Amino acid sequence: MPGEMRREPLPAMSLLSVQLVVRPQRAEQLCQRLLASGWFEELTAVECRGYGRQKGHLDDYDGDEYRIDFLPKVLITGVIPADRRDELVELVCRIGRTGRIGDGKIFLLPVTALDFVA
């Protein structure tokens, strides 16, 4: 029926919700490699802004200098089997790491329920 939620039983294997915050210039290559790995059926990527240890930078606009504290990032989300955790972290670090502060973060959370709006 329209407007109803569809609840699917979780697979026997445990799942992890993946949230990756990365530099925009690394996001497309990372998404391509993640999908090619076969661990993800789909990914969501959202432009966002980060505020933290990177401390922003100074920029110049029409001769005026101003500080940009919120820096562009991309949030990539998806779900993977929990047994792929270490491989995922290694892949993300290999592609996303530049060696500078602000390369990104990896959040892995257990999935306890899965509902579809269908």
Biopython code that builds the backbone (N, CA, C, O; Angstrom):
import numpy as np
from Bio.PDB.StructureBuilder import StructureBuilder

atoms = [
    (1, "MET", "N", (0.841, -1.183, 0.000)),
    (1, "MET", "CA", (0.000, 0.000, 0.000)),
    (1, "MET", "C", (0.883, 1.243, 0.000)),
    (1, "MET", "O", (1.960, 1.245, 0.597)),
    (2, "PRO", "N", (0.429, 2.297, -0.668)),
    (2, "PRO", "CA", (1.202, 3.541, -0.655)),
    (2, "PRO", "C", (1.332, 4.090, 0.762)),
    (2, "PRO", "O", (0.401, 4.007, 1.563)),
    (3, "GLY", "N", (2.483, 4.642, 1.051)),
    (3, "GLY", "CA", (2.714, 5.253, 2.347)),
    (3, "GLY", "C", (3.140, 4.293, 3.442)),
    (3, "GLY", "O", (3.417, 4.716, 4.565)),
    (4, "GLU", "N", (3.196, 3.002, 3.129)),
    (4, "GLU", "CA", (3.613, 2.036, 4.142)),
    (4, "GLU", "C", (5.105, 1.776, 4.025)),
    (4, "GLU", "O", (5.686, 1.887, 2.945)),
    (5, "MET", "N", (5.706, 1.435, 5.132)),
    (5, "MET", "CA", (7.124, 1.078, 5.149)),
    (5, "MET", "C", (7.235, -0.419, 4.912)),
    (5, "MET", "O", (6.376, -1.190, 5.339)),
    (6, "ARG", "N", (8.292, -0.821, 4.233)),
    (6, "ARG", "CA", (8.565, -2.228, 4.009)),
    (6, "ARG", "C", (9.751, -2.621, 4.865)),
    (6, "ARG", "O", (10.831, -2.051, 4.707)),
    (7, "ARG", "N", (9.591, -3.556, 5.746)),
    (7, "ARG", "CA", (10.672, -4.009, 6.608)),
    (7, "ARG", "C", (11.216, -5.317, 6.054)),
    (7, "ARG", "O", (10.478, -6.281, 5.850)),
    (8, "GLU", "N", (12.512, -5.330, 5.817)),
    (8, "GLU", "CA", (13.179, -6.523, 5.310)),
    (8, "GLU", "C", (13.954, -7.157, 6.445)),
    (8, "GLU", "O", (14.559, -6.445, 7.247)),
    (9, "PRO", "N", (13.952, -8.482, 6.535)),
    (9, "PRO", "CA", (14.793, -9.105, 7.555)),
    (9, "PRO", "C", (16.267, -8.865, 7.224)),
    (9, "PRO", "O", (16.663, -8.878, 6.059)),
    (10, "LEU", "N", (17.048, -8.651, 8.236)),
    (10, "LEU", "CA", (18.483, -8.462, 8.017)),
    (10, "LEU", "C", (19.106, -9.789, 7.614)),
    (10, "LEU", "O", (18.687, -10.844, 8.091)),
    (11, "PRO", "N", (20.103, -9.745, 6.739)),
    (11, "PRO", "CA", (20.789, -10.987, 6.381)),
    (11, "PRO", "C", (21.469, -11.596, 7.602)),
    (11, "PRO", "O", (21.700, -10.917, 8.603)),
    (12, "ALA", "N", (21.782, -12.877, 7.505)),
    (12, "ALA", "CA", (22.414, -13.573, 8.624)),
    (12, "ALA", "C", (23.735, -12.921, 9.015)),
    (12, "ALA", "O", (24.103, -12.914, 10.190)),
    (13, "MET", "N", (24.452, -12.369, 8.025)),
    (13, "MET", "CA", (25.709, -11.697, 8.340)),
    (13, "MET", "C", (25.423, -10.339, 8.952)),
    (13, "MET", "O", (24.380, -9.746, 8.677)),
    (14, "SER", "N", (26.321, -9.840, 9.768)),
    (14, "SER", "CA", (26.127, -8.507, 10.339)),
    (14, "SER", "C", (26.578, -7.453, 9.329)),
    (14, "SER", "O", (27.472, -7.682, 8.515)),
    (15, "LEU", "N", (25.939, -6.308, 9.410)),
    (15, "LEU", "CA", (26.195, -5.205, 8.486)),
    (15, "LEU", "C", (26.719, -3.997, 9.232)),
    (15, "LEU", "O", (26.444, -3.811, 10.417)),
    (16, "LEU", "N", (27.480, -3.177, 8.517)),
    (16, "LEU", "CA", (27.970, -1.912, 9.056)),
    (16, "LEU", "C", (27.478, -0.766, 8.182)),
    (16, "LEU", "O", (27.531, -0.837, 6.954)),
    (17, "SER", "N", (27.003, 0.283, 8.829)),
    (17, "SER", "CA", (26.708, 1.530, 8.135)),
    (17, "SER", "C", (28.032, 2.290, 8.028)),
    (17, "SER", "O", (28.724, 2.498, 9.025)),
    (18, "VAL", "N", (28.368, 2.695, 6.824)),
    (18, "VAL", "CA", (29.637, 3.372, 6.556)),
    (18, "VAL", "C", (29.353, 4.840, 6.279)),
    (18, "VAL", "O", (28.495, 5.167, 5.459)),
    (19, "GLN", "N", (30.070, 5.722, 6.959)),
    (19, "GLN", "CA", (30.011, 7.152, 6.697)),
    (19, "GLN", "C", (31.449, 7.638, 6.519)),
    (19, "GLN", "O", (32.256, 7.582, 7.447)),
    (20, "LEU", "N", (31.749, 8.110, 5.330)),
    (20, "LEU", "CA", (33.086, 8.581, 5.004)),
    (20, "LEU", "C", (33.020, 10.079, 4.734)),
    (20, "LEU", "O", (32.196, 10.523, 3.934)),
    (21, "VAL", "N", (33.861, 10.855, 5.377)),
    (21, "VAL", "CA", (33.968, 12.288, 5.110)),
    (21, "VAL", "C", (35.335, 12.489, 4.472)),
    (21, "VAL", "O", (36.364, 12.248, 5.103)),
    (22, "VAL", "N", (35.342, 12.938, 3.206)),
    (22, "VAL", "CA", (36.598, 13.017, 2.447)),
    (22, "VAL", "C", (36.707, 14.350, 1.711)),
    (22, "VAL", "O", (35.732, 15.088, 1.569)),
    (23, "ARG", "N", (37.913, 14.632, 1.251)),
    (23, "ARG", "CA", (38.148, 15.816, 0.429)),
    (23, "ARG", "C", (37.390, 15.658, -0.904)),
    (23, "ARG", "O", (37.338, 14.558, -1.454)),
    (24, "PRO", "N", (36.805, 16.746, -1.422)),
    (24, "PRO", "CA", (36.034, 16.657, -2.674)),
    (24, "PRO", "C", (36.844, 16.103, -3.845)),
    (24, "PRO", "O", (36.309, 15.363, -4.670)),
    (25, "GLN", "N", (38.116, 16.449, -3.922)),
    (25, "GLN", "CA", (38.925, 16.000, -5.056)),
    (25, "GLN", "C", (39.225, 14.503, -5.012)),
    (25, "GLN", "O", (39.722, 13.955, -5.996)),
    (26, "ARG", "N", (38.936, 13.829, -3.898)),
    (26, "ARG", "CA", (39.144, 12.382, -3.772)),
    (26, "ARG", "C", (37.834, 11.595, -3.856)),
    (26, "ARG", "O", (37.860, 10.370, -3.971)),
    (27, "ALA", "N", (36.701, 12.276, -3.800)),
    (27, "ALA", "CA", (35.404, 11.611, -3.647)),
    (27, "ALA", "C", (35.012, 10.757, -4.851)),
    (27, "ALA", "O", (34.594, 9.614, -4.673)),
    (28, "GLU", "N", (35.136, 11.276, -6.059)),
    (28, "GLU", "CA", (34.683, 10.521, -7.224)),
    (28, "GLU", "C", (35.482, 9.239, -7.415)),
    (28, "GLU", "O", (34.905, 8.176, -7.644)),
    (29, "GLN", "N", (36.799, 9.331, -7.321)),
    (29, "GLN", "CA", (37.632, 8.138, -7.465)),
    (29, "GLN", "C", (37.300, 7.129, -6.371)),
    (29, "GLN", "O", (37.242, 5.926, -6.626)),
    (30, "LEU", "N", (37.083, 7.616, -5.165)),
    (30, "LEU", "CA", (36.753, 6.726, -4.053)),
    (30, "LEU", "C", (35.421, 6.019, -4.296)),
    (30, "LEU", "O", (35.324, 4.809, -4.092)),
    (31, "CYS", "N", (34.401, 6.748, -4.725)),
    (31, "CYS", "CA", (33.103, 6.121, -5.015)),
    (31, "CYS", "C", (33.234, 5.059, -6.109)),
    (31, "CYS", "O", (32.663, 3.974, -5.992)),
    (32, "GLN", "N", (33.975, 5.363, -7.158)),
    (32, "GLN", "CA", (34.168, 4.397, -8.243)),
    (32, "GLN", "C", (34.840, 3.125, -7.741)),
    (32, "GLN", "O", (34.423, 2.020, -8.088)),
    (33, "ARG", "N", (35.869, 3.279, -6.933)),
    (33, "ARG", "CA", (36.589, 2.105, -6.415)),
    (33, "ARG", "C", (35.735, 1.305, -5.439)),
    (33, "ARG", "O", (35.783, 0.075, -5.433)),
    (34, "LEU", "N", (34.948, 2.003, -4.609)),
    (34, "LEU", "CA", (34.077, 1.310, -3.661)),
    (34, "LEU", "C", (33.016, 0.492, -4.390)),
    (34, "LEU", "O", (32.755, -0.652, -4.018)),
    (35, "LEU", "N", (32.398, 1.069, -5.430)),
    (35, "LEU", "CA", (31.398, 0.322, -6.191)),
    (35, "LEU", "C", (32.037, -0.839, -6.947)),
    (35, "LEU", "O", (31.450, -1.917, -7.039)),
    (36, "ALA", "N", (33.237, -0.626, -7.487)),
    (36, "ALA", "CA", (33.942, -1.693, -8.206)),
    (36, "ALA", "C", (34.342, -2.846, -7.285)),
    (36, "ALA", "O", (34.514, -3.975, -7.744)),
    (37, "SER", "N", (34.492, -2.564, -5.989)),
    (37, "SER", "CA", (34.891, -3.604, -5.035)),
    (37, "SER", "C", (33.821, -4.680, -4.879)),
    (37, "SER", "O", (34.119, -5.805, -4.480)),
    (38, "GLY", "N", (32.564, -4.328, -5.197)),
    (38, "GLY", "CA", (31.470, -5.271, -5.045)),
    (38, "GLY", "C", (30.899, -5.327, -3.640)),
    (38, "GLY", "O", (29.956, -6.080, -3.401)),
    (39, "TRP", "N", (31.431, -4.563, -2.708)),
    (39, "TRP", "CA", (30.942, -4.569, -1.320)),
    (39, "TRP", "C", (29.660, -3.775, -1.176)),
    (39, "TRP", "O", (28.861, -4.039, -0.277)),
    (40, "PHE", "N", (29.457, -2.803, -2.054)),
    (40, "PHE", "CA", (28.295, -1.913, -1.977)),
    (40, "PHE", "C", (27.380, -2.168, -3.163)),
    (40, "PHE", "O", (27.854, -2.368, -4.281)),
    (41, "GLU", "N", (26.077, -2.163, -2.929)),
    (41, "GLU", "CA", (25.120, -2.173, -4.030)),
    (41, "GLU", "C", (24.870, -0.753, -4.493)),
    (41, "GLU", "O", (24.633, -0.511, -5.676)),
    (42, "GLU", "N", (24.921, 0.188, -3.560)),
    (42, "GLU", "CA", (24.705, 1.594, -3.878)),
    (42, "GLU", "C", (25.378, 2.463, -2.824)),
    (42, "GLU", "O", (25.617, 2.035, -1.695)),
    (43, "LEU", "N", (25.672, 3.676, -3.220)),
    (43, "LEU", "CA", (26.274, 4.670, -2.319)),
    (43, "LEU", "C", (25.485, 5.970, -2.429)),
    (43, "LEU", "O", (24.826, 6.225, -3.437)),
    (44, "THR", "N", (25.558, 6.770, -1.406)),
    (44, "THR", "CA", (25.015, 8.127, -1.444)),
    (44, "THR", "C", (26.171, 9.073, -1.157)),
    (44, "THR", "O", (26.929, 8.872, -0.208)),
    (45, "ALA", "N", (26.300, 10.100, -1.979)),
    (45, "ALA", "CA", (27.347, 11.109, -1.768)),
    (45, "ALA", "C", (26.681, 12.477, -1.659)),
    (45, "ALA", "O", (25.849, 12.845, -2.489)),
    (46, "VAL", "N", (27.059, 13.225, -0.624)),
    (46, "VAL", "CA", (26.457, 14.527, -0.347)),
    (46, "VAL", "C", (27.573, 15.541, -0.110)),
    (46, "VAL", "O", (28.504, 15.287, 0.655)),
    (47, "GLU", "N", (27.470, 16.688, -0.771)),
    (47, "GLU", "CA", (28.419, 17.765, -0.487)),
    (47, "GLU", "C", (28.105, 18.329, 0.889)),
    (47, "GLU", "O", (26.942, 18.547, 1.230)),
    (48, "CYS", "N", (29.138, 18.561, 1.669)),
    (48, "CYS", "CA", (28.951, 19.110, 3.006)),
    (48, "CYS", "C", (30.137, 20.008, 3.335)),
    (48, "CYS", "O", (31.005, 20.223, 2.488)),
    (49, "ARG", "N", (30.181, 20.524, 4.536)),
    (49, "ARG", "CA", (31.279, 21.381, 4.980)),
    (49, "ARG", "C", (31.806, 20.846, 6.296)),
    (49, "ARG", "O", (31.037, 20.408, 7.151)),
    (50, "GLY", "N", (33.117, 20.883, 6.457)),
    (50, "GLY", "CA", (33.741, 20.424, 7.684)),
    (50, "GLY", "C", (34.321, 21.584, 8.475)),
    (50, "GLY", "O", (34.766, 22.583, 7.909)),
    (51, "TYR", "N", (34.309, 21.437, 9.773)),
    (51, "TYR", "CA", (34.850, 22.455, 10.674)),
    (51, "TYR", "C", (35.615, 21.726, 11.759)),
    (51, "TYR", "O", (35.035, 20.944, 12.513)),
    (52, "GLY", "N", (36.912, 21.976, 11.845)),
    (52, "GLY", "CA", (37.661, 21.245, 12.866)),
    (52, "GLY", "C", (39.126, 21.581, 12.872)),
    (52, "GLY", "O", (39.519, 22.742, 12.755)),
    (53, "ARG", "N", (39.944, 20.530, 13.011)),
    (53, "ARG", "CA", (41.390, 20.707, 13.191)),
    (53, "ARG", "C", (42.072, 21.377, 12.015)),
    (53, "ARG", "O", (43.152, 21.943, 12.178)),
    (54, "GLN", "N", (41.473, 21.329, 10.836)),
    (54, "GLN", "CA", (42.104, 21.912, 9.658)),
    (54, "GLN", "C", (42.175, 23.440, 9.755)),
    (54, "GLN", "O", (43.030, 24.059, 9.121)),
    (55, "LYS", "N", (41.301, 24.040, 10.528)),
    (55, "LYS", "CA", (41.310, 25.469, 10.871)),
    (55, "LYS", "C", (41.073, 26.410, 9.701)),
    (55, "LYS", "O", (41.382, 27.596, 9.815)),
    (56, "GLY", "N", (40.546, 25.942, 8.595)),
    (56, "GLY", "CA", (40.178, 26.824, 7.498)),
    (56, "GLY", "C", (41.386, 27.455, 6.819)),
    (56, "GLY", "O", (42.520, 27.006, 6.988)),
    (57, "HIS", "N", (41.120, 28.499, 6.051)),
    (57, "HIS", "CA", (42.188, 29.213, 5.363)),
    (57, "HIS", "C", (41.729, 30.633, 5.048)),
    (57, "HIS", "O", (40.543, 30.952, 5.125)),
    (58, "LEU", "N", (42.692, 31.476, 4.692)),
    (58, "LEU", "CA", (42.389, 32.856, 4.298)),
    (58, "LEU", "C", (42.197, 32.897, 2.794)),
    (58, "LEU", "O", (42.900, 32.215, 2.049)),
    (59, "ASP", "N", (41.234, 33.707, 2.350)),
    (59, "ASP", "CA", (40.959, 33.851, 0.925)),
    (59, "ASP", "C", (40.842, 35.333, 0.606)),
    (59, "ASP", "O", (40.636, 36.153, 1.501)),
    (60, "ASP", "N", (40.974, 35.670, -0.661)),
    (60, "ASP", "CA", (40.924, 37.060, -1.091)),
    (60, "ASP", "C", (39.781, 37.219, -2.084)),
    (60, "ASP", "O", (39.665, 36.444, -3.033)),
    (61, "TYR", "N", (38.939, 38.221, -1.866)),
    (61, "TYR", "CA", (37.829, 38.491, -2.763)),
    (61, "TYR", "C", (37.743, 39.995, -2.980)),
    (61, "TYR", "O", (37.518, 40.747, -2.032)),
    (62, "ASP", "N", (37.920, 40.435, -4.211)),
    (62, "ASP", "CA", (37.898, 41.863, -4.554)),
    (62, "ASP", "C", (38.808, 42.695, -3.652)),
    (62, "ASP", "O", (38.442, 43.792, -3.230)),
    (63, "GLY", "N", (39.984, 42.171, -3.366)),
    (63, "GLY", "CA", (40.959, 42.905, -2.577)),
    (63, "GLY", "C", (40.771, 42.813, -1.076)),
    (63, "GLY", "O", (41.609, 43.301, -0.317)),
    (64, "ASP", "N", (39.684, 42.195, -0.633)),
    (64, "ASP", "CA", (39.445, 42.017, 0.803)),
    (64, "ASP", "C", (39.799, 40.595, 1.202)),
    (64, "ASP", "O", (39.441, 39.634, 0.522)),
    (65, "GLU", "N", (40.503, 40.479, 2.310)),
    (65, "GLU", "CA", (40.881, 39.158, 2.813)),
    (65, "GLU", "C", (39.840, 38.704, 3.830)),
    (65, "GLU", "O", (39.426, 39.478, 4.692)),
    (66, "TYR", "N", (39.426, 37.462, 3.726)),
    (66, "TYR", "CA", (38.488, 36.923, 4.707)),
    (66, "TYR", "C", (38.821, 35.476, 5.001)),
    (66, "TYR", "O", (39.473, 34.799, 4.206)),
    (67, "ARG", "N", (38.370, 35.013, 6.143)),
    (67, "ARG", "CA", (38.699, 33.674, 6.629)),
    (67, "ARG", "C", (37.552, 32.718, 6.318)),
    (67, "ARG", "O", (36.388, 33.033, 6.564)),
    (68, "ILE", "N", (37.887, 31.554, 5.779)),
    (68, "ILE", "CA", (36.911, 30.498, 5.522)),
    (68, "ILE", "C", (37.181, 29.381, 6.520)),
    (68, "ILE", "O", (38.198, 28.693, 6.429)),
    (69, "ASP", "N", (36.268, 29.202, 7.473)),
    (69, "ASP", "CA", (36.437, 28.167, 8.496)),
    (69, "ASP", "C", (35.766, 26.852, 8.121)),
    (69, "ASP", "O", (36.256, 25.784, 8.490)),
    (70, "PHE", "N", (34.653, 26.912, 7.394)),
    (70, "PHE", "CA", (33.964, 25.709, 6.957)),
    (70, "PHE", "C", (34.509, 25.315, 5.588)),
    (70, "PHE", "O", (34.332, 26.041, 4.610)),
    (71, "LEU", "N", (35.175, 24.159, 5.523)),
    (71, "LEU", "CA", (35.818, 23.738, 4.287)),
    (71, "LEU", "C", (34.993, 22.664, 3.582)),
    (71, "LEU", "O", (34.366, 21.837, 4.244)),
    (72, "PRO", "N", (34.986, 22.666, 2.242)),
    (72, "PRO", "CA", (34.188, 21.693, 1.502)),
    (72, "PRO", "C", (34.671, 20.262, 1.724)),
    (72, "PRO", "O", (35.870, 19.982, 1.720)),
    (73, "LYS", "N", (33.715, 19.375, 1.916)),
    (73, "LYS", "CA", (33.963, 17.942, 2.073)),
    (73, "LYS", "C", (32.846, 17.208, 1.342)),
    (73, "LYS", "O", (31.874, 17.826, 0.907)),
    (74, "VAL", "N", (32.980, 15.899, 1.207)),
    (74, "VAL", "CA", (31.922, 15.052, 0.663)),
    (74, "VAL", "C", (31.673, 13.935, 1.670)),
    (74, "VAL", "O", (32.608, 13.291, 2.146)),
    (75, "LEU", "N", (30.393, 13.714, 1.988)),
    (75, "LEU", "CA", (29.979, 12.628, 2.871)),
    (75, "LEU", "C", (29.474, 11.491, 1.995)),
    (75, "LEU", "O", (28.510, 11.664, 1.250)),
    (76, "ILE", "N", (30.115, 10.330, 2.077)),
    (76, "ILE", "CA", (29.734, 9.147, 1.312)),
    (76, "ILE", "C", (29.184, 8.130, 2.295)),
    (76, "ILE", "O", (29.834, 7.816, 3.292)),
    (77, "THR", "N", (27.987, 7.609, 2.024)),
    (77, "THR", "CA", (27.371, 6.646, 2.932)),
    (77, "THR", "C", (26.959, 5.396, 2.177)),
    (77, "THR", "O", (26.668, 5.436, 0.981)),
    (78, "GLY", "N", (26.940, 4.292, 2.896)),
    (78, "GLY", "CA", (26.507, 3.012, 2.352)),
    (78, "GLY", "C", (26.518, 1.965, 3.442)),
    (78, "GLY", "O", (26.777, 2.265, 4.607)),
    (79, "VAL", "N", (26.233, 0.730, 3.054)),
    (79, "VAL", "CA", (26.197, -0.388, 4.000)),
    (79, "VAL", "C", (27.048, -1.520, 3.435)),
    (79, "VAL", "O", (26.949, -1.847, 2.252)),
    (80, "ILE", "N", (27.883, -2.116, 4.286)),
    (80, "ILE", "CA", (28.739, -3.237, 3.855)),
    (80, "ILE", "C", (28.641, -4.382, 4.858)),
    (80, "ILE", "O", (28.236, -4.177, 6.003)),
    (81, "PRO", "N", (29.011, -5.583, 4.428)),
    (81, "PRO", "CA", (29.136, -6.687, 5.389)),
    (81, "PRO", "C", (30.248, -6.361, 6.389)),
    (81, "PRO", "O", (31.298, -5.842, 6.012)),
    (82, "ALA", "N", (30.010, -6.665, 7.647)),
    (82, "ALA", "CA", (30.970, -6.323, 8.705)),
    (82, "ALA", "C", (32.329, -6.977, 8.489)),
    (82, "ALA", "O", (33.345, -6.435, 8.924)),
    (83, "ASP", "N", (32.370, -8.135, 7.825)),
    (83, "ASP", "CA", (33.654, -8.814, 7.637)),
    (83, "ASP", "C", (34.550, -8.124, 6.605)),
    (83, "ASP", "O", (35.689, -8.547, 6.408)),
    (84, "ARG", "N", (34.063, -7.079, 5.949)),
    (84, "ARG", "CA", (34.860, -6.307, 4.979)),
    (84, "ARG", "C", (35.450, -5.043, 5.598)),
    (84, "ARG", "O", (36.061, -4.236, 4.896)),
    (85, "ARG", "N", (35.274, -4.870, 6.892)),
    (85, "ARG", "CA", (35.690, -3.655, 7.588)),
    (85, "ARG", "C", (37.144, -3.279, 7.328)),
    (85, "ARG", "O", (37.426, -2.163, 6.892)),
    (86, "ASP", "N", (38.063, -4.192, 7.590)),
    (86, "ASP", "CA", (39.491, -3.878, 7.468)),
    (86, "ASP", "C", (39.876, -3.542, 6.029)),
    (86, "ASP", "O", (40.672, -2.633, 5.793)),
    (87, "GLU", "N", (39.310, -4.276, 5.065)),
    (87, "GLU", "CA", (39.603, -4.004, 3.658)),
    (87, "GLU", "C", (39.092, -2.618, 3.254)),
    (87, "GLU", "O", (39.753, -1.893, 2.511)),
    (88, "LEU", "N", (37.915, -2.266, 3.752)),
    (88, "LEU", "CA", (37.347, -0.954, 3.457)),
    (88, "LEU", "C", (38.243, 0.157, 3.997)),
    (88, "LEU", "O", (38.566, 1.098, 3.272)),
    (89, "VAL", "N", (38.640, 0.056, 5.249)),
    (89, "VAL", "CA", (39.481, 1.085, 5.866)),
    (89, "VAL", "C", (40.785, 1.230, 5.091)),
    (89, "VAL", "O", (41.243, 2.349, 4.857)),
    (90, "GLU", "N", (41.382, 0.122, 4.695)),
    (90, "GLU", "CA", (42.644, 0.162, 3.943)),
    (90, "GLU", "C", (42.443, 0.858, 2.594)),
    (90, "GLU", "O", (43.265, 1.686, 2.202)),
    (91, "LEU", "N", (41.364, 0.534, 1.881)),
    (91, "LEU", "CA", (41.083, 1.139, 0.585)),
    (91, "LEU", "C", (40.837, 2.644, 0.715)),
    (91, "LEU", "O", (41.392, 3.430, -0.053)),
    (92, "VAL", "N", (40.012, 3.047, 1.680)),
    (92, "VAL", "CA", (39.704, 4.465, 1.871)),
    (92, "VAL", "C", (40.970, 5.245, 2.222)),
    (92, "VAL", "O", (41.191, 6.335, 1.696)),
    (93, "CYS", "N", (41.793, 4.700, 3.099)),
    (93, "CYS", "CA", (43.036, 5.390, 3.475)),
    (93, "CYS", "C", (43.990, 5.492, 2.285)),
    (93, "CYS", "O", (44.633, 6.525, 2.096)),
    (94, "ARG", "N", (44.086, 4.441, 1.491)),
    (94, "ARG", "CA", (44.994, 4.455, 0.348)),
    (94, "ARG", "C", (44.578, 5.520, -0.679)),
    (94, "ARG", "O", (45.433, 6.206, -1.239)),
    (95, "ILE", "N", (43.280, 5.657, -0.924)),
    (95, "ILE", "CA", (42.809, 6.614, -1.930)),
    (95, "ILE", "C", (42.683, 8.019, -1.351)),
    (95, "ILE", "O", (43.008, 8.995, -2.027)),
    (96, "GLY", "N", (42.217, 8.134, -0.117)),
    (96, "GLY", "CA", (41.910, 9.439, 0.452)),
    (96, "GLY", "C", (43.055, 10.162, 1.123)),
    (96, "GLY", "O", (42.976, 11.374, 1.321)),
    (97, "ARG", "N", (44.113, 9.467, 1.477)),
    (97, "ARG", "CA", (45.185, 10.085, 2.270)),
    (97, "ARG", "C", (46.096, 10.964, 1.418)),
    (97, "ARG", "O", (46.621, 10.538, 0.389)),
    (98, "THR", "N", (46.271, 12.214, 1.882)),
    (98, "THR", "CA", (47.253, 13.112, 1.271)),
    (98, "THR", "C", (48.403, 13.370, 2.228)),
    (98, "THR", "O", (49.450, 13.880, 1.828)),
    (99, "GLY", "N", (48.206, 13.015, 3.503)),
    (99, "GLY", "CA", (49.227, 13.258, 4.510)),
    (99, "GLY", "C", (49.049, 14.577, 5.233)),
    (99, "GLY", "O", (49.857, 14.934, 6.090)),
    (100, "ARG", "N", (47.981, 15.313, 4.889)),
    (100, "ARG", "CA", (47.737, 16.598, 5.541)),
    (100, "ARG", "C", (46.497, 16.492, 6.429)),
    (100, "ARG", "O", (45.643, 15.629, 6.224)),
    (101, "ILE", "N", (46.414, 17.383, 7.415)),
    (101, "ILE", "CA", (45.217, 17.440, 8.254)),
    (101, "ILE", "C", (44.019, 17.747, 7.355)),
    (101, "ILE", "O", (44.108, 18.574, 6.447)),
    (102, "GLY", "N", (42.902, 17.075, 7.616)),
    (102, "GLY", "CA", (41.691, 17.316, 6.844)),
    (102, "GLY", "C", (41.431, 16.289, 5.765)),
    (102, "GLY", "O", (40.535, 16.476, 4.942)),
    (103, "ASP", "N", (42.205, 15.192, 5.747)),
    (103, "ASP", "CA", (41.980, 14.153, 4.742)),
    (103, "ASP", "C", (40.618, 13.497, 4.903)),
    (103, "ASP", "O", (40.021, 13.079, 3.910)),
    (104, "GLY", "N", (40.113, 13.397, 6.119)),
    (104, "GLY", "CA", (38.778, 12.838, 6.301)),
    (104, "GLY", "C", (38.662, 11.956, 7.522)),
    (104, "GLY", "O", (39.581, 11.833, 8.331)),
    (105, "LYS", "N", (37.483, 11.341, 7.623)),
    (105, "LYS", "CA", (37.185, 10.455, 8.743)),
    (105, "LYS", "C", (36.382, 9.276, 8.226)),
    (105, "LYS", "O", (35.709, 9.360, 7.199)),
    (106, "ILE", "N", (36.468, 8.161, 8.968)),
    (106, "ILE", "CA", (35.710, 6.953, 8.649)),
    (106, "ILE", "C", (34.885, 6.603, 9.876)),
    (106, "ILE", "O", (35.429, 6.384, 10.958)),
    (107, "PHE", "N", (33.567, 6.550, 9.704)),
    (107, "PHE", "CA", (32.667, 6.147, 10.781)),
    (107, "PHE", "C", (32.019, 4.821, 10.387)),
    (107, "PHE", "O", (31.463, 4.707, 9.295)),
    (108, "LEU", "N", (32.086, 3.823, 11.263)),
    (108, "LEU", "CA", (31.485, 2.515, 11.025)),
    (108, "LEU", "C", (30.552, 2.200, 12.182)),
    (108, "LEU", "O", (30.977, 2.159, 13.337)),
    (109, "LEU", "N", (29.280, 1.978, 11.871)),
    (109, "LEU", "CA", (28.270, 1.756, 12.898)),
    (109, "LEU", "C", (27.507, 0.473, 12.602)),
    (109, "LEU", "O", (27.214, 0.199, 11.438)),
    (110, "PRO", "N", (27.171, -0.331, 13.627)),
    (110, "PRO", "CA", (26.403, -1.554, 13.376)),
    (110, "PRO", "C", (24.990, -1.214, 12.917)),
    (110, "PRO", "O", (24.374, -0.269, 13.410)),
    (111, "VAL", "N", (24.490, -1.996, 11.969)),
    (111, "VAL", "CA", (23.126, -1.842, 11.478)),
    (111, "VAL", "C", (22.237, -2.811, 12.276)),
    (111, "VAL", "O", (22.467, -4.020, 12.263)),
    (112, "THR", "N", (21.229, -2.277, 12.965)),
    (112, "THR", "CA", (20.347, -3.113, 13.773)),
    (112, "THR", "C", (18.979, -3.302, 13.145)),
    (112, "THR", "O", (18.251, -4.220, 13.522)),
    (113, "ALA", "N", (18.613, -2.449, 12.191)),
    (113, "ALA", "CA", (17.337, -2.575, 11.497)),
    (113, "ALA", "C", (17.488, -1.951, 10.108)),
    (113, "ALA", "O", (18.305, -1.054, 9.901)),
    (114, "LEU", "N", (16.691, -2.438, 9.174)),
    (114, "LEU", "CA", (16.749, -1.939, 7.811)),
    (114, "LEU", "C", (15.322, -1.806, 7.297)),
    (114, "LEU", "O", (14.627, -2.809, 7.133)),
    (115, "ASP", "N", (14.886, -0.596, 7.045)),
    (115, "ASP", "CA", (13.545, -0.329, 6.535)),
    (115, "ASP", "C", (13.641, 0.365, 5.199)),
    (115, "ASP", "O", (14.574, 1.132, 4.961)),
    (116, "PHE", "N", (12.678, 0.105, 4.316)),
    (116, "PHE", "CA", (12.623, 0.746, 3.013)),
    (116, "PHE", "C", (11.347, 1.558, 2.916)),
    (116, "PHE", "O", (10.290, 1.121, 3.372)),
    (117, "VAL", "N", (11.442, 2.723, 2.332)),
    (117, "VAL", "CA", (10.258, 3.506, 2.036)),
    (117, "VAL", "C", (9.907, 3.159, 0.599)),
    (117, "VAL", "O", (10.527, 3.665, -0.337)),
    (118, "ALA", "N", (8.930, 2.313, 0.426)),
    (118, "ALA", "CA", (8.597, 1.841, -0.923)),
    (118, "ALA", "C", (7.115, 1.817, -1.148)),
    (118, "ALA", "O", (6.661, 1.446, -2.230)),
]
sb = StructureBuilder()
sb.init_structure("model")
sb.init_model(0)
sb.init_chain("A")
sb.init_seg("    ")
for serial, (resi, resn, name, xyz) in enumerate(atoms, 1):
    if name == "N":
        sb.init_residue(resn, " ", resi, " ")
    sb.init_atom(name, np.array(xyz, "f"), 0.0, 1.0, " ", f" {name:<3s}", serial, name[0])
structure = sb.get_structure()
